[in-house]
Amino acid sequence: MSSDSDLTARARIRDAAIELFTEKGIAGATIRDIAQAAGVSSGLLRHHFGSKEGLRDACDEWAMARVAELQIRFAETQLVGALPPDTMILQRYLVRSLMDGSPAATKMFAESVDRGGFWLEKSGIDSADPRAFVAVIAAMKMGMFLMHEQLSSVLGEDVGVMPGWLRMVRAAVEIFRQPLLTPEQADQAMKALDRLASHEGEQP
């Protein structure tokens, strides 16, 4: 059984890895960088996690479990990703992990789409392609965290902490609570897409 100091060191390594993986990506963050940020030796890091890949898997598992726990707690506002601002780093980490090709993060995205499917069934929203509907919403939500730096820059405040986080989420709520197209515009757009679909595969 590990001592309390071992468990504390493991948590420090995990937290440092999440920050550096988010900032630099999996390839850009080295074992040495992570160990230094955590205040431990590279040998102790390898003792706990074996390799950088093992560390990434542990970070993925912990971050997904933590975010899933909070999503259940904040289920009513899950549509716009309105989780507490202190989870922003975890959400940004998971998006970065997904972009870096993590199998665990890819699985997480698929599971979030599955959960979105259950939400759509209960919401009464009509969609011709429910799977695509919830998948695009999930991708749009992740875009807020993927573009954290760009949003912070144009808004003039860090959206990862209060009050910038509140400003970002309020904007998301405003977007989702009102139609952006009139029924006529939506109908015209769908008809145009249907025409494109009917001509798909035709030679020019």
C-alpha positions, 0 to 999 in steps of 0.5 A, spaced: 500 500 500 502 506 498 504 511 503 500 518 504 506 522 501 506 517 495 499 519 494 500 526 494 506 525 489 501 522 485 496 527 485 501 532 484 504 529 478 497 528 475 495 535 476 502 538 473 501 533 467 494 535 466 496 543 465 502 541 461 498 536 456 493 542 455 498 547 454 503 543 450 500 537 447 502 530 449 508 530 444 510 537 447 510 536 454 516 531 456 517 527 462 522 531 465 518 538 464 512 534 468 516 532 474 519 538 474 513 542 475 510 537 480 516 537 484 518 530 483 524 526 480 523 523 473 524 516 476 518 517 481 514 519 475 515 513 472 514 509 478 507 511 479 505 511 471 510 507 468 511 512 462 508 518 459 503 514 455 501 511 462 501 518 465 496 520 459 491 514 460 491 516 468 490 523 466 484 521 461 481 517 466 481 521 472 479 527 468 473 524 465 471 521 471 471 528 474 467 531 469 462 526 468 461 527 476 460 534 475 455 533 469 450 529 473 450 534 478 449 540 473 445 536 468 439 541 467 445 546 464 449 541 460 447 543 454 451 549 454 457 546 458 455 550 464 460 547 469 463 550 475 469 555 472 474 550 476 473 545 471 475 549 465 482 546 465 479 539 465 475 540 459 480 544 456 485 538 457 480 533 455 479 537 448 486 537 447 487 530 449 481 529 443 485 533 438 491 529 440 488 522 438 487 519 445 483 513 444 480 514 451 478 522 449 475 519 443 471 514 447 469 520 451 466 524 445 462 518 443 459 517 450 457 524 450 454 524 444 450 518 446 448 521 452 446 527 448 441 522 444 437 520 451 437 528 452 434 529 445 429 524 446 426 527 452 426 534 450 421 533 444 426 537 439 424 534 432 430 532 428 431 529 421 438 526 423 438 526 431 445 523 431 448 528 427 444 534 431 447 532 438 454 530 435 454 537 432 452 540 439 457 537 443 463 539 438 460 546 438 460 546 446 468 543 445 469 549 441 469 554 447 474 550 450 478 549 444 479 556 443 480 558 450 485 563 448 482 566 442 476 568 446 480 571 452 483 575 447 477 578 444 473 579 450 479 582 454 479 577 460 480 570 461 474 566 460 477 560 464 476 564 471 471 569 474 468 573 471 470 571 464 467 564 465 460 567 467 461 572 461 462 566 456 456 562 459 451 567 459 453 568 451 452 561 450 445 561 454 443 567 450 445 563 443 441 557 445 435 560 448 433 564 441 432 562 434 437 564 429 433 563 423 426 564 421 422 558 420 422 561 412 430 561 412 431 554 415 426 551 410 429 555 404 436 552 407 434 545 408 431 545 401 437 548 398 441 542 402 436 537 399 437 539 392 445 539 393 444 532 396 439 530 390 445 532 385 451 528 389 455 524 385 453 527 378 458 529 373 459 536 372 
